[in-house]
Amino acid sequence: MDSSQLEPFLVNSCNNNHLAKGGFRALPFIIVTDGLEKVVTYGLGASMILYLTREYGLENADGAQVMFIWTAAINFTPVLAAFLADSYVGRYWMIGFGSIASILGNVLLWLTAAIPEARPQPCVDPDSTDSCRLRATTPQLLFLYVSLGLISIGSGSMRSSCMAFGADQMMGSTKKSSSRVLESIFSWYYISTSISILLAVTVIVYIQDSAGWGAGFGVCVVLMVLSALSFFLASPFYVKPAAKASLVTELAQVVVAAWTKRSIKLQPPQSTTLAYHHRHHHSNAATMNSEPTEKLRFLNKACIIQHPEQDLTQEGKPTNPWRLCTVQQVEDLKSVIRVIPIWSAGMLMSVTACQQSIQLLQLATMDRHITPEIEIPAGSFSIFLMLTLLIWVPFYDRVIIPLASTLKGRPISLPLKKRLGLGILLSSVSMAALGLVESIRRARALDEGLSNDPNGMVDMSAMWFLLYYVPFGVAEAFSYIGQNEFYYSELPKSMASISTTLYQMGLSVSNLVASLVLSMVDHATSGGGGGGGREEGSWVGSNINKGHYDYYYWVLACFCVGNFVYYVACSKGYGPCKGEVTMEELDGE
């Protein structure tokens, strides 16, 4: 298989000039670049809700909305940036652009903390407990939002290309070792990501909590500068593949071609009156389809050859790829459309993962000491979620599955779609537990006379949150790993790049859905959201002790139950996965 047959997002043509560049010596620079960016971005996101509510005077619901939109932007921009990098500018320049944008965004964010006039001033009444800051002015908010916007653009630009750019460096490897090399690259990439998140929710959050926002944001600026230096200093070592047509473009061509030829009459299956174009420069000849499948038949019009002399060149290539596509292109698009219902259920589950900003407001009022001298910052509590995930995955793989196989007397594994469903079901359990914890916290706050003091410390251990973190950590393990495995195994191997972006796209959309749900709850429970209604009646008001965040979490738990029912219906409609079919065949043998 030559280089032109490899996955376009990860592989580009190699030539003799590349042999003097790339290789393992270039990888550490790329991994450090990507890892430092994640330390900064995850570290900022861990405590940003506190900065918005305490330093900018935003109400809890408004601050959560800002976090939803910002997180959605961070998760969506990699999808757009990947398309631009692959089709127009190249991955090297996209990472470089992202590094500069991230530095600018972090510098502006640091200035909001370093310059007192850049944010609202403390209120005049020192005894005020309900609102310790004046309202932020429009210029102040605009300055803040521009900084967050630049950070999201920079982060998305870098994340879209770092892993693929690292794979580009190894294209000089022998054919025999290329698969193993790519596996090694991806393994190191995920290890780097895990380490980055751990550093973000511990070191960065600790600096923000103990040394102040200015110091915390300043460290982020320094780390982003180091990230950019790590990338640019190794420029002479890099293989820099040129941009070329992307798979996303090819999928768009199918839609355009099918619509252009919408008046063509489709013939019954096995009919010989229609000719289909099947030459495809990205596909292995052994896997090419000679005729399109009958599902989503409208798209089959895109690969029908009407006039061979006009539609094809002498080499057999389409004269206009926006009017004639290959059978494989059509089938690739069908594969994407087919997984959308399952993807949507996974996306809706991620709505529950978008509530960390609100949880931070609760944790900030609880006793977070693990010893009389050691207190965990509120923004670092998500480490328990990661620890649950890191413990559960090897425990499931090395203990539960082998034990179940021993009891059954044959190798077994939990089917992929059942793992996804279990993750969705556990998300509803975690939300119900979170509602219970908040109900207890709120009751104690009222008993202790903290009704008008939303920042007052409640005599309740924050370890109660383990009732939420443990089941949700297991749910995330099933969902995150299961979704990525599902997309990778069900989509054609030529679409590996698409499969790696589907989960991120789901996170982006889930943040927008979470924002919509929060707005609906706020509007419905505050009598329209006007005047003082939000303060007195809204479940998600700025005073968490007067609000009813427990009710809000229980609404989300019901939302998750409904999503589970929806997933079961989608799963049955999808049919067996490719891996499940193989296992059944093996069992039959």
RANOR-V267655 format. One record per residue. SS is DSSP state (@ for helix, = for strand, . for the rest). PHI is phi as a letter, one per 20 degrees, with the letter a starting at -180 (NA if undefined). D_FIRST is the distance of its C-alpha to the first C-alpha in whole Angstrom. Layout:
BEGIN
ss & phi & d_first
SS & PHI & D_FIRST
SS & PHI & D_FIRST
END
This chain:
BEGIN
ss & phi & d_first
. & NA & 0
. & e & 4
@ & f & 7
@ & f & 8
@ & e & 6
. & e & 8
. & g & 11
. & f & 14
. & f & 17
. & d & 15
. & c & 12
. & c & 13
. & g & 12
. & d & 13
. & c & 15
@ & f & 18
@ & f & 20
@ & f & 18
@ & f & 19
@ & e & 22
. & c & 22
. & m & 21
. & n & 21
@ & f & 23
@ & f & 26
@ & e & 25
@ & f & 25
@ & g & 28
@ & f & 30
@ & f & 27
@ & f & 28
@ & f & 32
@ & g & 32
@ & f & 31
@ & f & 33
@ & f & 36
@ & f & 35
@ & f & 35
@ & g & 38
@ & f & 40
@ & f & 39
@ & f & 40
@ & f & 43
@ & f & 44
@ & f & 44
@ & f & 45
@ & c & 49
@ & f & 49
@ & f & 51
@ & f & 54
@ & f & 53
@ & f & 54
@ & e & 56
@ & e & 58
@ & e & 58
. & d & 58
. & m & 60
. & f & 57
. & f & 58
@ & g & 56
@ & f & 54
@ & f & 54
@ & f & 52
@ & f & 50
@ & f & 49
@ & f & 48
@ & f & 46
@ & g & 44
@ & f & 43
@ & f & 42
@ & f & 40
@ & f & 39
@ & f & 38
@ & f & 36
@ & e & 34
@ & e & 33
@ & g & 33
@ & f & 29
@ & f & 28
@ & f & 29
@ & f & 29
@ & f & 25
@ & f & 25
@ & f & 27
@ & f & 25
@ & f & 21
@ & e & 23
@ & c & 26
@ & d & 27
. & n & 24
@ & f & 24
@ & g & 26
@ & f & 29
@ & f & 29
@ & f & 29
@ & f & 32
@ & f & 33
@ & f & 34
@ & f & 35
@ & f & 38
@ & f & 39
@ & f & 39
@ & f & 41
@ & f & 43
@ & f & 44
@ & f & 45
@ & f & 47
@ & f & 49
@ & f & 49
@ & f & 50
@ & f & 53
@ & f & 54
@ & e & 55
@ & e & 56
. & d & 59
@ & g & 61
@ & f & 62
@ & e & 58
. & c & 59
. & g & 62
. & e & 65
= & g & 66
. & f & 69
. & f & 72
. & f & 74
. & f & 73
. & e & 74
. & f & 71
. & d & 69
. & e & 67
. & b & 66
. & e & 66
= & c & 64
. & f & 65
. & f & 63
. & f & 60
. & e & 61
@ & f & 58
@ & f & 57
@ & f & 57
@ & f & 54
@ & f & 52
@ & f & 52
@ & f & 51
@ & f & 48
@ & f & 47
@ & f & 46
@ & f & 44
@ & f & 42
@ & f & 41
@ & f & 40
@ & f & 38
@ & f & 36
@ & f & 36
@ & f & 34
@ & f & 32
@ & f & 31
@ & f & 30
@ & f & 29
@ & f & 26
@ & c & 24
@ & f & 25
@ & f & 23
@ & f & 20
@ & f & 21
@ & f & 21
@ & f & 17
@ & g & 17
. & f & 19
. & d & 16
. & f & 13
. & e & 14
. & f & 14
. & f & 12
@ & g & 8
@ & f & 11
@ & d & 13
@ & f & 12
@ & f & 12
@ & f & 16
@ & f & 17
@ & f & 16
@ & g & 18
@ & f & 21
@ & f & 21
@ & f & 22
@ & f & 24
@ & f & 26
@ & f & 26
@ & f & 28
@ & f & 30
@ & f & 31
@ & f & 32
@ & f & 34
@ & f & 36
@ & f & 36
@ & f & 38
@ & f & 40
@ & f & 41
@ & f & 42
@ & e & 44
@ & d & 46
@ & f & 46
@ & f & 46
@ & f & 48
@ & f & 51
@ & f & 51
@ & f & 52
@ & f & 54
@ & e & 56
@ & d & 56
. & o & 56
@ & f & 54
@ & f & 54
@ & f & 53
@ & f & 50
@ & f & 49
@ & f & 49
@ & f & 47
@ & f & 44
@ & f & 45
@ & f & 44
@ & f & 41
@ & f & 40
@ & f & 41
@ & f & 39
@ & f & 36
@ & f & 36
@ & f & 37
@ & g & 34
@ & f & 31
@ & f & 33
@ & f & 34
. & e & 30
@ & g & 29
@ & f & 29
@ & e & 26
. & e & 24
. & e & 21
. & c & 22
. & f & 19
. & f & 20
. & f & 21
. & b & 19
. & g & 20
. & d & 19
@ & f & 19
@ & f & 22
@ & f & 23
@ & f & 21
@ & f & 23
@ & f & 26
@ & f & 25
@ & f & 25
@ & f & 29
@ & f & 30
@ & f & 29
@ & f & 30
@ & f & 34
@ & f & 34
. & d & 34
. & f & 36
. & e & 38
. & f & 36
. & e & 37
. & f & 34
. & e & 35
. & f & 35
. & g & 32
. & m & 31
. & f & 33
. & d & 31
. & e & 33
. & d & 30
= & d & 27
= & d & 24
. & e & 21
. & c & 18
. & f & 15
. & b & 14
. & f & 11
. & d & 10
. & d & 10
. & f & 8
@ & g & 10
@ & f & 11
@ & d & 13
. & f & 14
. & e & 18
. & e & 20
. & c & 23
. & f & 24
. & f & 26
. & e & 30
. & f & 30
. & l & 31
@ & f & 31
@ & g & 32
@ & f & 29
@ & f & 28
@ & f & 30
@ & f & 27
@ & d & 25
= & e & 27
= & e & 27
. & e & 31
. & c & 31
@ & g & 28
@ & f & 30
@ & e & 31
@ & e & 28
= & c & 25
. & e & 24
. & f & 24
. & e & 20
. & n & 20
. & e & 20
= & f & 23
. & f & 25
. & c & 26
. & f & 24
. & e & 27
. & c & 28
. & c & 25
. & d & 22
. & e & 19
@ & g & 20
@ & f & 17
@ & g & 19
@ & f & 22
@ & f & 21
@ & f & 20
@ & f & 23
@ & f & 25
@ & f & 23
@ & f & 25
@ & f & 28
@ & f & 28
@ & e & 28
@ & g & 31
@ & g & 34
@ & f & 33
@ & f & 32
@ & f & 35
@ & f & 37
@ & f & 35
@ & f & 36
@ & f & 40
@ & f & 40
. & f & 39
. & g & 42
@ & f & 44
@ & f & 42
@ & e & 43
@ & e & 47
@ & f & 46
@ & f & 48
@ & f & 51
@ & f & 51
@ & f & 52
@ & f & 55
@ & f & 56
@ & f & 55
. & f & 57
. & d & 60
. & d & 60
= & f & 60
. & d & 57
= & f & 59
. & d & 57
. & b & 60
. & g & 63
. & d & 62
. & d & 58
= & c & 57
. & e & 53
. & g & 53
@ & g & 52
@ & f & 49
@ & e & 48
. & f & 48
. & f & 45
@ & f & 44
@ & f & 45
@ & f & 43
@ & f & 40
@ & f & 42
@ & f & 42
@ & f & 38
@ & f & 37
@ & f & 40
@ & f & 39
@ & g & 35
@ & f & 35
@ & f & 39
@ & f & 37
@ & f & 34
@ & d & 36
@ & d & 39
@ & f & 40
@ & f & 37
@ & f & 37
@ & f & 41
@ & f & 40
@ & f & 38
@ & f & 41
@ & f & 44
@ & e & 42
. & n & 41
. & b & 37
. & f & 34
. & c & 34
. & b & 33
. & f & 34
. & g & 32
@ & g & 30
@ & f & 33
@ & f & 36
@ & f & 35
@ & f & 34
@ & f & 38
@ & f & 39
@ & f & 38
@ & f & 40
@ & f & 43
@ & f & 44
@ & f & 43
@ & f & 47
@ & f & 48
@ & f & 48
@ & f & 49
@ & f & 52
@ & f & 53
@ & f & 52
@ & f & 55
@ & f & 57
@ & f & 57
@ & f & 58
@ & f & 61
@ & f & 62
@ & f & 62
@ & f & 63
@ & f & 66
@ & f & 67
@ & f & 67
@ & f & 69
@ & f & 71
. & e & 71
. & m & 73
. & d & 69
. & g & 69
. & d & 70
. & c & 68
. & f & 64
. & e & 63
. & f & 66
. & e & 64
. & e & 65
. & f & 66
. & b & 62
= & f & 60
@ & f & 56
@ & f & 55
@ & g & 56
@ & f & 52
@ & f & 51
@ & f & 51
@ & e & 49
@ & f & 46
@ & f & 46
@ & f & 45
@ & f & 43
@ & f & 41
@ & f & 40
@ & f & 39
@ & f & 37
@ & f & 35
@ & f & 35
@ & f & 34
@ & f & 32
@ & f & 29
@ & f & 30
@ & f & 29
@ & f & 26
@ & f & 25
@ & f & 26
@ & f & 24
@ & f & 20
@ & e & 21
@ & e & 22
. & e & 20
. & g & 16
@ & f & 14
@ & f & 13
@ & d & 17
@ & g & 17
@ & f & 19
@ & f & 21
@ & f & 22
@ & f & 23
@ & e & 25
@ & f & 27
@ & f & 29
@ & f & 30
@ & f & 31
@ & f & 33
@ & f & 35
@ & f & 36
@ & f & 37
@ & f & 39
@ & f & 41
@ & f & 42
@ & f & 43
@ & f & 45
@ & f & 47
@ & f & 48
@ & f & 49
@ & f & 51
@ & f & 53
@ & f & 54
@ & f & 55
@ & f & 57
@ & f & 58
@ & f & 59
@ & e & 61
. & d & 63
. & m & 65
. & o & 62
. & m & 62
. & d & 64
. & l & 67
. & e & 68
@ & g & 66
@ & f & 63
@ & f & 65
@ & e & 67
@ & d & 65
. & f & 62
. & f & 60
. & d & 57
. & f & 60
. & f & 60
. & e & 63
. & f & 61
. & e & 64
. & e & 65
. & f & 62
. & c & 61
@ & f & 57
@ & f & 57
@ & f & 58
@ & f & 55
@ & f & 53
@ & f & 54
@ & f & 53
@ & f & 49
@ & f & 50
@ & f & 51
@ & g & 48
@ & f & 45
@ & f & 47
@ & f & 46
@ & f & 43
@ & f & 42
@ & f & 44
@ & f & 42
@ & f & 39
@ & g & 40
@ & f & 40
@ & f & 37
@ & f & 35
@ & f & 37
@ & f & 36
@ & f & 32
. & n & 32
. & f & 30
. & f & 27
@ & f & 24
@ & f & 25
@ & f & 28
@ & f & 27
@ & f & 25
@ & f & 28
@ & f & 31
@ & f & 29
@ & f & 29
@ & f & 33
@ & f & 33
. & f & 32
END
